[in-house]
Amino acid sequence: MKKIYFFIWVCSVYSFYLSQDSRDVVRYSQTQYYGTARFESMAGSFGALGADLSSVQINPAGLGRYSKSVFSFNLQNTTVKNQSTFNNQQSTDQINLFRLNNLGVLICNDVSENNRGFIFNQIAFSYNRVENLKDQYSYKGQQFASLLDEFAAMASGLSSDDIYAYLPFTSALAWDTYSIDSDNENGYIPRLTANDVIHRRNIENKGGISEYNFNISGNYNHKLYVGGNIGLKSVRYFEDYYHYEHAPYNDALSLDSFQYDYHLKTKGSGFNFKIGAIYLPYESLRIGISIHTPTFLKLKDYYSANMISYHKDTTYSIPEDYQPKGEYKYKLTQSPKMILSVAYIFQTKGAINVDVDIIPYQWSRFASTDDTNYEPYDYTTTNNDVKKLLKTGINARIGGELALFSHLFLRAGFAYYSNAYHNNIAKVKPQLIGSGGMGFRWKKNAFDFAVKYENRTFYYYAFSQSETKIKQNRLSFSLSYSLFF
């Protein structure tokens, strides 16, 4: 049974499959927490501390800790380095990202005159980048198996006319460029059959997930803090890859090389609700809990593909008007989330906070939309696969702040993000994050600096017999400014 599940998962990560699958669930659900430099320097561990605009992502009750109004923003620069290993041959890619991670304003109102127990309430709006999807990696090397083997196997049992109807983005392109041949029995064979084929693939991803939060919170007698918000999400994801194969030193083959390109663009939006509370059993101890409802997303995919083959005597390409293009609109209901937090305050000397996320990824579900322009699709099999392949994720974050002087603070944090797949299905290691930083407060101003290092290892499958190990390192520097009024 384990082998069957692993085969299902490998099939789901083939980049040329057009239907939605567990990859989409993980891509849009397994997000981090980006925010102010203070927030990031403590690895986003703020569930029971609050008093930071970015903490609204974790526990909306955290904004109840404010007794003054505040405006803040954060700028971040990130360097991403990917080292890929394909059949013992290594490749390295590096990109640089600069972005606005957080922008927000909070208005605090003193309501203590009403003498109803509530001392302050707050209304806030904030923008947070909850996931950055920009990435770039590549691999190259030699192996016997070819992408054409996959295209030929997919078309097995179909007539040459049927492959245009059922496999227009894959096998039909290979057929039109004379990269696969028929064996006259509705079977197909690749025309690139050298002992070792040189492979090269470049993958470029762009986009991200942003969240706009509208939050209401309150402070009840400095003992209980409550809050709730609606989060509006915007999703933008672009994936392009370029696959090239070449058979060197083989005069017996008519096909010398080919290139296959695939392009995916996903756009969409959605919303969720968050509620939370922070309770102080006594002054130095804080206990927090927050519940995030499922996020209800409506997404639209645009996809296209192209192929060109280089034979010894000619070149075959697909005219632009005949290059396959498609689009589909669908719904994705992401899993809910519960976050438990505890913090301890060392009087005026500092604080430490621990957060634990509980996320049942396997509860995510796909569905067709009510848009009559798109034919309904039965997602029963897809949703069953999601349930089998994914598990409940447990993430943990710990962060601390030390007051060196009355206006100078030193911070550090560590985060662990678990694998969303069952361990016996996908070879994906947990993501580890270490961070640190400093902060300076002067009158109504606060300046914060953070550095964050992220490390993860994952595997990329171009097709069933092609595995590439990728080690990724991210180094980020953040700078924030806050104005209290």
C-alpha positions as CSV (number, residue, x, y, z in Angstrom):
1,M,0.0,0.0,0.0
2,K,2.9,2.4,0.7
3,K,4.3,1.9,-2.8
4,I,0.8,2.6,-4.3
5,Y,0.5,5.9,-2.3
6,F,4.1,6.9,-3.3
7,F,3.2,6.3,-7.0
8,I,0.1,8.4,-6.6
9,W,2.2,11.2,-5.1
10,V,4.9,11.0,-7.8
11,C,2.2,11.3,-10.4
12,S,0.8,14.3,-8.7
13,V,4.0,16.2,-8.9
14,Y,4.6,15.8,-12.7
15,S,4.6,19.4,-13.9
16,F,2.8,18.5,-17.1
17,Y,-0.3,17.2,-15.4
18,L,-3.1,19.8,-15.7
19,S,-5.6,18.9,-13.1
20,Q,-5.4,20.1,-9.5
21,D,-3.8,17.9,-6.9
22,S,-2.1,17.8,-3.5
23,R,0.8,20.0,-4.7
24,D,-1.7,22.9,-5.0
25,V,-3.0,22.3,-1.5
26,V,0.5,22.4,0.0
27,R,1.6,25.4,-2.1
28,Y,-1.3,27.6,-1.0
29,S,-1.7,26.2,2.6
30,Q,1.8,25.6,3.9
31,T,2.5,29.3,4.4
32,Q,4.9,31.1,6.8
33,Y,4.4,34.3,8.8
34,Y,6.2,37.4,7.4
35,G,5.9,40.8,9.1
36,T,7.6,43.5,11.0
37,A,11.3,43.1,11.7
38,R,10.5,42.6,15.4
39,F,8.1,39.8,14.5
40,E,10.6,38.1,12.1
41,S,13.5,38.4,14.5
42,M,11.5,36.2,16.9
43,A,10.6,33.7,14.1
44,G,7.0,34.9,14.2
45,S,6.5,33.6,17.7
46,F,3.9,36.1,19.0
47,G,0.7,34.2,19.8
48,A,0.6,35.1,23.5
49,L,2.6,38.3,23.4
50,G,0.8,40.5,20.8
51,A,1.4,44.2,20.6
52,D,2.8,43.9,17.1
53,L,0.7,44.5,13.9
54,S,2.0,41.3,12.4
55,S,0.7,39.2,15.3
56,V,-2.8,39.5,13.8
57,Q,-1.8,36.6,11.5
58,I,-1.5,34.3,14.5
59,N,-3.8,35.6,17.2
60,P,-6.1,38.6,16.5
61,A,-6.4,39.1,20.3
62,G,-2.7,40.2,20.3
63,L,-3.7,43.7,19.1
64,G,-5.6,44.1,22.3
65,R,-2.3,44.6,24.0
66,Y,-1.9,48.0,22.4
67,S,-2.7,51.1,24.5
68,K,-1.6,53.6,21.8
69,S,-2.4,53.9,18.1
70,V,0.4,52.9,15.8
71,F,1.5,52.9,12.1
72,S,4.2,50.6,10.8
73,F,5.8,49.1,7.7
74,N,8.5,46.7,6.9
75,L,11.0,46.2,4.0
76,Q,12.8,43.0,3.4
77,N,15.6,41.8,1.1
78,T,16.0,38.0,0.6
79,T,18.7,36.0,-1.2
80,V,17.6,32.5,-2.3
81,K,20.2,29.9,-3.2
82,N,19.3,26.5,-4.6
83,Q,21.7,23.6,-5.1
84,S,20.3,20.8,-7.1
85,T,21.7,17.3,-7.6
86,F,20.6,15.2,-10.6
87,N,22.4,11.8,-11.0
88,N,25.4,13.1,-9.0
89,Q,25.8,16.3,-11.0
90,Q,25.2,19.6,-9.2
91,S,23.8,22.9,-10.4
92,T,23.4,26.2,-8.5
93,D,20.9,29.0,-9.0
94,Q,20.6,32.2,-7.0
95,I,18.0,35.0,-7.0
96,N,17.4,38.2,-5.0
97,L,14.0,39.5,-3.8
98,F,13.1,42.9,-2.4
99,R,9.6,43.5,-1.2
100,L,7.2,45.2,1.3
101,N,6.3,42.5,3.8
102,N,4.0,44.4,6.1
103,L,2.0,47.7,6.3
104,G,-0.6,48.5,8.9
105,V,-2.3,51.0,11.0
106,L,-4.1,50.5,14.4
107,I,-6.4,53.0,16.1
108,C,-6.7,52.5,19.9
109,N,-9.6,53.9,21.8
110,D,-9.7,54.4,25.6
111,V,-13.1,53.2,26.8
112,S,-12.4,53.0,30.5
113,E,-14.9,55.7,31.3
114,N,-17.7,53.4,30.4
115,N,-16.7,51.3,33.4
116,R,-17.8,48.0,31.9
117,G,-14.5,46.2,32.3
118,F,-13.1,47.0,28.9
119,I,-10.3,49.5,29.1
120,F,-9.2,49.8,25.5
121,N,-10.5,48.6,22.1
122,Q,-8.7,48.7,18.8
123,I,-9.5,48.8,15.2
124,A,-6.8,47.8,12.7
125,F,-6.0,47.2,9.1
126,S,-2.9,45.4,8.0
127,Y,-1.3,44.0,4.9
128,N,1.0,41.0,5.3
129,R,2.9,38.9,2.7
130,V,2.1,35.4,4.0
131,E,4.1,33.5,1.4
132,N,6.6,34.3,-1.3
133,L,6.4,31.9,-4.2
134,K,9.2,33.3,-6.3
135,D,11.9,30.7,-6.9
136,Q,14.4,29.5,-9.5
137,Y,16.2,26.3,-9.9
138,S,17.6,24.0,-12.6
139,Y,19.3,20.7,-13.1
140,K,21.4,19.0,-15.8
141,G,23.0,15.6,-16.3
142,Q,22.8,12.3,-18.1
143,Q,20.4,9.4,-17.7
144,F,18.9,6.7,-19.9
145,A,15.2,7.6,-19.3
146,S,13.7,10.4,-21.3
147,L,10.6,12.6,-21.0
148,L,9.6,11.1,-24.4
149,D,9.3,7.7,-22.7
150,E,6.6,9.2,-20.5
151,F,4.8,10.8,-23.4
152,A,4.9,7.5,-25.3
153,A,3.6,5.6,-22.3
154,M,0.8,8.1,-21.7
155,A,-0.5,7.7,-25.3
156,S,-0.5,3.9,-25.2
157,G,-3.9,2.5,-26.3
158,L,-4.9,5.8,-28.0
159,S,-5.1,6.3,-31.7
160,S,-3.2,9.1,-33.2
161,D,-6.4,11.0,-33.6
162,D,-7.4,10.5,-29.9
163,I,-4.2,11.9,-28.5
164,Y,-5.2,15.3,-29.7
165,A,-8.4,15.0,-27.6
166,Y,-7.0,13.4,-24.5
167,L,-3.3,14.6,-24.4
168,P,-3.0,17.9,-26.3
169,F,-0.4,19.3,-23.9
170,T,2.0,16.4,-23.9
171,S,1.9,13.4,-26.2
172,A,0.1,15.3,-29.1
173,L,3.0,17.8,-29.2
174,A,5.5,14.9,-29.3
175,W,3.6,13.3,-32.1
176,D,3.3,16.5,-34.1
177,T,7.1,17.1,-33.8
178,Y,7.9,13.5,-34.8
179,S,9.5,12.9,-31.4
180,I,7.4,9.7,-30.8
181,D,6.4,7.1,-33.4
182,S,3.5,4.7,-33.6
183,D,4.1,0.9,-33.5
184,N,0.9,0.4,-35.6
185,E,-0.9,-1.2,-32.6
186,N,-2.0,2.0,-30.8
187,G,1.3,1.9,-29.0
188,Y,4.1,4.5,-29.2
189,I,7.9,4.5,-29.0
190,P,10.2,7.5,-28.3
191,R,12.6,8.5,-31.1
192,L,15.3,9.5,-28.7
193,T,16.7,6.1,-27.5
194,A,20.4,6.7,-26.9
195,N,22.1,4.9,-24.0
196,D,22.5,8.2,-22.1
197,V,20.5,11.3,-22.9
198,I,21.7,14.8,-21.7
199,H,18.9,16.4,-19.7
200,R,18.6,20.1,-18.8
201,R,15.6,21.8,-17.2
202,N,15.1,25.3,-15.9
203,I,12.2,26.1,-13.5
204,E,11.1,29.6,-12.8
205,N,8.3,30.4,-10.3
206,K,6.9,33.8,-9.5
207,G,4.2,35.3,-7.4
208,G,3.0,35.1,-3.8
209,I,0.1,35.1,-1.3
210,S,-0.9,38.3,0.4
211,E,-3.4,38.8,3.2
212,Y,-5.4,41.9,4.1
213,N,-6.7,41.8,7.7
214,F,-9.5,43.9,9.2
215,N,-9.3,43.4,12.9
216,I,-11.3,44.3,16.1
217,S,-9.8,43.7,19.5
218,G,-10.3,44.6,23.1
219,N,-8.6,44.7,26.5
220,Y,-10.8,43.5,29.4
221,N,-9.4,44.7,32.7
222,H,-5.8,43.9,31.7
223,K,-6.7,40.3,32.3
224,L,-8.4,39.1,29.1
225,Y,-7.7,40.1,25.6
226,V,-10.0,39.2,22.7
227,G,-10.0,39.8,19.0
228,G,-11.4,38.7,15.7
229,N,-10.8,39.6,12.0
230,I,-11.6,38.8,8.4
231,G,-8.7,38.0,6.2
232,L,-8.9,38.6,2.5
233,K,-6.3,36.6,0.5
234,S,-4.9,37.3,-2.9
235,V,-3.1,34.5,-4.8
236,R,-0.7,35.0,-7.7
237,Y,1.4,32.1,-9.0
238,F,3.3,31.7,-12.2
239,E,5.3,28.6,-13.1
240,D,7.4,28.2,-16.3
241,Y,9.8,25.4,-17.1
242,Y,11.9,24.6,-20.1
243,H,13.0,21.0,-20.6
244,Y,15.8,20.1,-23.1
245,E,17.2,16.7,-24.1
246,H,20.0,15.9,-26.4
247,A,21.5,12.5,-27.6
248,P,25.2,13.1,-28.3
249,Y,27.4,10.9,-30.5
250,N,24.6,8.8,-31.9
251,D,24.4,9.0,-35.7
252,A,21.8,6.2,-35.9
253,L,19.0,8.4,-34.5
254,S,17.2,10.8,-36.7
255,L,16.1,12.9,-33.7
256,D,19.0,14.8,-32.3
257,S,17.3,16.9,-29.5
258,F,14.1,18.5,-28.4
259,Q,12.7,21.2,-26.1
260,Y,9.4,21.1,-24.2
261,D,8.0,24.2,-22.5
262,Y,5.2,24.4,-20.0
263,H,3.5,27.5,-18.6
264,L,1.0,27.8,-15.7
265,K,-0.5,31.0,-14.4
266,T,-2.9,30.9,-11.3
267,K,-4.8,33.9,-10.0
268,G,-7.5,34.0,-7.3
269,S,-8.7,35.3,-4.1
270,G,-10.5,34.2,-0.9
271,F,-11.2,34.8,2.7
272,N,-11.2,33.4,6.2
273,F,-12.0,34.4,9.7
274,K,-9.9,34.3,12.8
275,I,-10.8,34.6,16.5
276,G,-8.6,34.5,19.5
277,A,-8.0,35.2,23.2
278,I,-5.1,35.8,25.5
279,Y,-5.6,35.2,29.2
280,L,-3.3,36.3,32.1
281,P,-3.6,33.9,35.1
282,Y,-1.1,36.2,36.7
283,E,0.9,39.2,35.5
284,S,3.9,37.3,34.2
285,L,2.2,34.4,32.5
286,R,0.1,34.7,29.3
287,I,-1.9,31.9,27.6
288,G,-3.2,32.3,24.1
289,I,-5.5,30.4,21.7
290,S,-6.7,31.2,18.3
291,I,-8.9,29.5,15.7
292,H,-8.6,30.1,12.0
293,T,-11.6,29.0,9.9
294,P,-10.9,27.3,6.5
295,T,-9.9,29.7,3.8
296,F,-12.3,29.7,0.9
297,L,-10.4,30.3,-2.3
298,K,-11.6,30.7,-5.9
299,L,-8.8,30.1,-8.3
300,K,-8.3,30.2,-12.1
301,D,-5.6,28.4,-13.9
302,Y,-4.2,29.4,-17.4
303,Y,-1.9,26.9,-19.0
304,S,-0.1,26.4,-22.2
305,A,2.7,24.2,-23.7
306,N,5.0,24.1,-26.7
307,M,7.5,21.8,-28.2
308,I,10.2,21.9,-30.9
309,S,12.3,19.0,-32.1
310,Y,15.7,19.1,-33.9
311,H,16.2,16.3,-36.4
312,K,19.4,15.8,-38.4
313,D,17.7,16.9,-41.6
314,T,15.1,19.4,-40.4
315,T,13.4,21.1,-37.5
316,Y,9.7,20.6,-36.4
317,S,7.9,23.2,-34.4
318,I,4.3,24.0,-33.5
319,P,2.8,27.1,-35.1
320,E,1.6,29.6,-32.5
321,D,-2.0,29.3,-33.5
322,Y,-1.8,25.5,-32.9
323,Q,0.0,25.6,-29.5
324,P,-2.4,24.2,-26.9
325,K,-3.9,26.6,-24.4
326,G,-6.4,26.1,-21.7
327,E,-8.0,27.6,-18.6
328,Y,-10.2,26.4,-15.7
329,K,-11.8,27.9,-12.7
330,Y,-12.2,26.0,-9.5
331,K,-12.6,26.3,-5.7
332,L,-10.2,25.2,-3.0
333,T,-11.3,25.1,0.6
334,Q,-8.2,25.0,2.8
335,S,-8.0,23.3,6.1
336,P,-8.7,25.2,9.4
337,K,-6.0,25.9,11.9
338,M,-5.6,26.1,15.7
339,I,-2.7,27.8,17.4
340,L,-1.8,27.4,21.0
341,S,0.6,29.8,22.7
342,V,2.2,30.5,26.0
343,A,4.4,33.4,27.0
344,Y,6.3,34.4,30.1
345,I,7.3,37.9,31.0
346,F,10.4,38.6,33.0
347,Q,9.2,41.9,34.4
348,T,10.9,44.7,32.4
349,K,13.9,42.4,31.5
350,G,12.4,40.5,28.6
351,A,9.9,37.8,27.4
352,I,9.7,34.4,25.8
353,N,6.9,33.0,23.7
354,V,6.1,29.5,22.3
355,D,3.5,28.8,19.5
356,V,2.3,25.5,18.2
357,D,0.2,25.3,15.0
358,I,-2.1,22.3,14.4
359,I,-3.2,22.1,10.7
360,P,-5.1,19.1,9.3
361,Y,-3.9,19.5,5.6
362,Q,-5.9,16.4,4.7
363,W,-9.2,18.2,5.2
364,S,-8.6,20.5,2.2
365,R,-11.1,20.0,-0.7
366,F,-11.4,21.0,-4.3
367,A,-14.7,21.7,-6.0
368,S,-16.0,23.1,-9.3
369,T,-17.4,26.6,-9.4
370,D,-20.9,27.7,-10.4
371,D,-19.5,29.4,-13.4
372,T,-21.4,27.9,-16.4
373,N,-18.5,28.8,-18.7
374,Y,-16.6,25.9,-17.3
375,E,-17.7,22.3,-17.4
376,P,-18.1,20.8,-13.8
377,Y,-15.3,18.4,-12.8
378,D,-15.7,15.5,-10.4
379,Y,-13.0,16.0,-7.8
380,T,-13.9,12.8,-5.8
381,T,-10.7,11.0,-6.7
382,T,-8.6,14.1,-6.3
383,N,-10.0,14.8,-2.8
384,N,-9.6,11.2,-1.8
385,D,-5.9,11.4,-2.9
386,V,-5.5,14.6,-0.8
387,K,-6.9,12.8,2.2
388,K,-4.6,9.8,1.7
389,L,-1.4,11.7,0.9
390,L,-1.6,14.6,3.4
391,K,-1.5,14.6,7.2
392,T,-2.0,16.9,10.2
393,G,1.0,19.2,10.4
394,I,2.5,20.4,13.6
395,N,4.5,23.6,13.5
396,A,6.4,25.1,16.4
397,R,8.0,28.5,17.0
398,I,9.9,29.9,19.9
399,G,11.1,33.5,20.3
400,G,12.5,35.7,23.0
401,E,13.2,39.4,23.6
402,L,15.8,40.8,26.0
403,A,15.8,44.5,27.2
404,L,19.5,45.5,27.2
405,F,18.6,49.0,28.2
406,S,15.2,50.9,28.5
407,H,15.3,51.7,24.7
408,L,17.4,48.9,23.3
409,F,16.3,45.3,22.7
410,L,17.9,42.1,21.5
411,R,15.8,39.3,20.0
412,A,16.1,35.7,18.7
413,G,13.9,32.9,17.5
414,F,13.6,29.5,16.0
415,A,10.8,27.8,13.9
416,Y,10.1,24.3,12.8
417,Y,7.6,23.7,9.9
418,S,6.7,20.0,9.4
419,N,6.1,18.1,6.2
420,A,2.5,18.2,5.0
421,Y,2.8,14.7,3.4
422,H,3.0,11.5,5.3
423,N,6.6,10.6,5.9
424,N,6.4,7.3,4.0
425,I,5.1,9.0,0.8
426,A,7.2,12.1,0.1
427,K,10.8,12.7,0.7
428,V,10.4,16.2,2.0
429,K,12.3,17.3,5.1
430,P,10.9,19.8,7.7
431,Q,11.8,23.4,7.1
432,L,14.0,25.1,9.8
433,I,14.2,28.8,10.4
434,G,16.6,30.7,12.7
435,S,16.4,34.4,13.3
436,G,17.7,37.3,15.3
437,G,17.6,41.1,15.5
438,M,17.6,44.3,17.5
439,G,15.2,47.1,18.2
440,F,15.5,50.7,19.3
441,R,12.8,52.9,20.7
442,W,13.0,56.7,20.9
443,K,10.0,58.8,22.0
444,K,7.2,57.9,19.6
445,N,9.4,56.0,17.1
446,A,10.6,52.5,16.9
447,F,13.3,51.1,14.6
448,D,13.8,47.3,14.2
449,F,16.2,45.2,12.3
450,A,16.1,41.4,11.7
451,V,18.1,38.7,10.0
452,K,16.5,35.3,9.2
453,Y,18.0,32.1,7.8
454,E,15.8,29.4,6.3
455,N,16.8,25.9,5.2
456,R,14.8,23.1,3.5
457,T,15.4,20.1,1.3
458,F,12.9,18.9,-1.3
459,Y,12.7,16.7,-4.4
460,Y,11.6,17.7,-7.9
461,Y,10.2,15.1,-10.3
462,A,10.2,16.0,-14.0
463,F,8.7,12.6,-14.7
464,S,8.5,9.2,-13.0
465,Q,12.1,8.2,-13.6
466,S,13.7,11.6,-13.0
467,E,14.5,12.7,-9.5
468,T,16.3,15.9,-8.5
469,K,17.3,16.7,-4.9
470,I,17.2,20.4,-4.1
471,K,18.8,22.1,-1.1
472,Q,17.5,25.6,-0.6
473,N,18.9,28.3,1.7
474,R,17.2,31.7,2.2
475,L,18.9,34.7,3.9
476,S,16.7,37.7,4.7
477,F,17.3,41.1,6.1
478,S,14.4,43.2,7.4
479,L,14.0,46.8,8.5
480,S,10.9,48.2,10.1
481,Y,9.7,51.6,11.3
482,S,6.8,52.2,13.7
483,L,5.2,55.5,14.8
484,F,3.1,55.6,17.9
485,F,0.5,58.3,18.3
